[in-house]
Structures are given as C-alpha cells and as structure tokens.
C-alpha cells in the first residue's frame, strides 16, 4: 500500500464515546458505500476506535486503506447508541460527480474490500445494508452532511 496521506481533519482531537467511527462521504446526492469481502451487504468506510487521541485521523487512515480516497474529516454529524458508532462528515478529495457510480478497488485493499460505489442512499433497503438497524441513522447523517471537494486527489 502506498503511504497514507497526511491526516486531514478539522475535528478537535478529543476522544469519542463510541467504539466505532464511520465516514459519510457525499458525492452530489450519492453516498459512498462499499462491500467488504465475503459480504453481500453495503456498509460505510469505518474503523474500530482504539480511543486514541485522534479518532478522526484513525478514520481517515481506515478510509484511505479501504477505498484509496483521501478524505478530509470535517466534523461529527452524530452518534448512534444502537450501533455504538460516531458518524463523521468526510469530504472527498478531487473532482468527482454523481455520474461515476462505481470505483475500482485499490490493489492493497482487495483482500478486505470487494467493491466501492456511489449510491443514492434513499433507494437502499434495510435488507441491502450490513446492519439493518443502522440504515435510518445513515440516512439522517447523510441529510446533515455537506459536500465540498478539496484539492488532493485519490491515490490509485
């Protein structure tokens, strides 16, 4: 795997209460989702938080590792007690629009990630989602998210 880009985060380096963190990456009216190996369901780029001083940087690294996307973690959107997850707004680097709906899986993550998509989240059903109890929360977080591309580009 190429070296992970420097952590891009505007979030205070305060620990979070949740044991997981997930990126809400918006491209126009689409949400970046992935399929992990041996799963047929969609999920978000995420990480188990080790309660380090910077969960946002942990999430940045995990998102890059799974997708090849260099994201800027801008702020916390909310938390879910059901899934014990903190959701972060993550802005995608580069010039993307919703005309691209699938992305190649980077060679270094092919043992963990089988596919990466940009989907209209409101067309997804709970049966397509990895944790069906999470989908309503994800839709709420998507509605709160913002999209603003920054200047760095995806590493392939």
C-alpha positions as CSV (number, residue, x, y, z in Angstrom):
1,X,0.0,0.0,0.0
2,X,1.3,3.5,-0.7
3,X,1.9,5.6,2.3
4,X,-1.2,7.0,3.8
5,X,-1.7,10.7,3.0
6,X,-1.3,13.0,6.0
7,X,-4.4,13.1,8.2
8,X,-6.8,15.8,7.1
9,X,-9.1,16.6,9.9
10,X,-10.8,19.8,11.2
11,X,-12.2,17.8,14.2
12,X,-10.9,18.5,17.7
13,X,-8.6,15.8,18.8
14,X,-10.9,14.7,21.6
15,X,-11.8,11.1,22.2
16,X,-15.2,10.0,21.3
17,X,-17.6,7.8,23.4
18,X,-18.3,5.3,20.6
19,X,-16.2,2.2,19.8
20,X,-16.7,2.7,16.1
21,X,-16.4,5.7,13.7
22,X,-17.7,5.9,10.1
23,X,-17.3,8.3,7.2
24,X,-20.3,9.8,5.5
25,X,-18.8,10.7,2.0
26,X,-21.2,12.6,-0.2
27,X,-20.9,13.0,-4.0
28,X,-23.8,15.2,-5.1
29,X,-26.8,13.2,-4.0
30,X,-25.0,10.0,-3.6
31,X,-23.3,8.2,-0.7
32,X,-20.0,6.3,-1.0
33,X,-20.6,2.8,0.2
34,X,-18.6,-0.4,0.0
35,X,-18.9,-4.1,0.1
36,X,-16.5,-5.9,2.3
37,X,-15.1,-9.3,1.2
38,X,-17.4,-12.2,1.8
39,X,-20.4,-9.9,2.4
40,X,-23.2,-9.0,0.0
41,X,-24.4,-6.0,2.0
42,X,-23.4,-2.4,1.8
43,X,-21.5,-0.5,4.6
44,X,-19.6,2.7,5.2
45,X,-15.9,3.1,5.5
46,X,-15.4,2.7,9.2
47,X,-12.9,1.8,11.9
48,X,-12.9,0.4,15.4
49,X,-11.7,3.3,17.5
50,X,-8.9,2.5,19.9
51,X,-9.7,5.6,21.9
52,X,-6.5,7.2,20.6
53,X,-6.2,10.9,20.9
54,X,-7.4,11.3,17.3
55,X,-10.3,9.1,16.2
56,X,-10.8,11.3,13.2
57,X,-7.2,10.5,12.0
58,X,-7.9,6.8,12.6
59,X,-11.0,7.1,10.4
60,X,-9.0,9.0,7.8
61,X,-6.4,6.2,7.6
62,X,-9.0,3.4,7.6
63,X,-11.0,5.1,4.8
64,X,-7.9,5.5,2.7
65,X,-6.9,1.9,3.4
66,X,-10.3,0.6,2.3
67,X,-11.1,2.9,-0.6
68,X,-8.0,4.8,-1.8
69,X,-9.9,8.0,-1.1
70,X,-8.1,10.8,0.7
71,X,-10.8,12.4,2.7
72,X,-10.9,15.5,4.9
73,X,-12.7,14.6,8.1
74,X,-14.5,17.9,8.9
75,X,-16.9,17.4,11.8
76,X,-19.0,15.0,13.8
77,X,-22.5,14.5,12.4
78,X,-23.9,12.5,15.2
79,X,-23.8,9.3,17.2
80,X,-25.8,6.1,17.3
81,X,-26.2,4.2,20.6
82,X,-27.7,1.3,18.6
83,X,-24.6,0.6,16.6
84,X,-22.2,2.4,19.0
85,X,-20.9,4.5,16.1
86,X,-19.9,8.1,15.7
87,X,-20.5,9.4,12.2
88,X,-18.2,12.0,10.7
89,X,-18.7,14.2,7.7
90,X,-15.9,13.3,5.3
91,X,-15.2,15.5,2.2
92,X,-13.8,13.7,-0.8
93,X,-10.6,14.9,-2.4
94,X,-10.6,15.5,-6.1
95,X,-13.3,16.3,-8.7
96,X,-16.0,13.7,-8.5
97,X,-19.6,13.9,-9.5
98,X,-22.5,11.5,-9.4
99,X,-22.0,10.4,-13.0
100,X,-19.5,7.9,-11.6
101,X,-21.3,5.3,-9.6
102,X,-18.5,2.7,-9.1
103,X,-14.9,2.9,-8.3
104,X,-12.0,0.4,-8.7
105,X,-10.9,-1.2,-5.5
106,X,-7.2,-0.3,-4.8
107,X,-4.9,-3.3,-5.1
108,X,-3.8,-3.0,-1.4
109,X,-7.4,-3.4,-0.1
110,X,-8.7,-6.2,-2.4
111,X,-8.4,-8.7,0.5
112,X,-10.9,-6.6,2.5
113,X,-13.0,-4.6,0.1
114,X,-14.7,-6.2,-2.9
115,X,-16.5,-3.1,-4.4
116,X,-16.9,0.6,-3.9
117,X,-20.0,2.5,-5.1
118,X,-21.7,5.9,-5.0
119,X,-25.4,5.1,-4.4
120,X,-28.5,7.1,-3.9
121,X,-28.9,6.2,-0.2
122,X,-32.7,6.7,-0.4
123,X,-33.0,3.8,-2.8
124,X,-31.2,1.4,-0.4
125,X,-33.3,-1.0,1.6
126,X,-32.5,-2.2,5.1
127,X,-32.0,-5.7,3.6
128,X,-29.1,-4.4,1.5
129,X,-27.4,-2.8,4.5
130,X,-24.9,-4.6,6.6
131,X,-26.6,-3.6,9.9
132,X,-30.3,-3.1,9.0
133,X,-30.8,-1.1,12.2
134,X,-28.2,1.4,11.1
135,X,-29.7,2.5,7.8
136,X,-32.2,5.1,9.2
137,X,-29.3,6.7,11.1
138,X,-27.1,6.7,8.0
139,X,-29.9,8.4,6.0
140,X,-30.2,11.0,8.8
141,X,-26.4,11.6,8.8
142,X,-26.4,11.9,5.0
143,X,-29.1,14.6,5.2
144,X,-26.8,16.5,7.6
145,X,-23.7,16.0,5.6
146,X,-22.1,18.6,3.3
147,X,-20.1,18.1,0.1
148,X,-17.1,20.3,-0.6
149,X,-14.3,18.8,-2.5
150,X,-10.7,19.7,-1.5
151,X,-7.7,19.8,-3.7
152,X,-5.9,16.5,-3.1
153,X,-6.6,13.6,-5.4
154,X,-7.4,9.9,-4.9
155,X,-4.3,7.7,-4.9
156,X,-4.6,4.6,-7.2
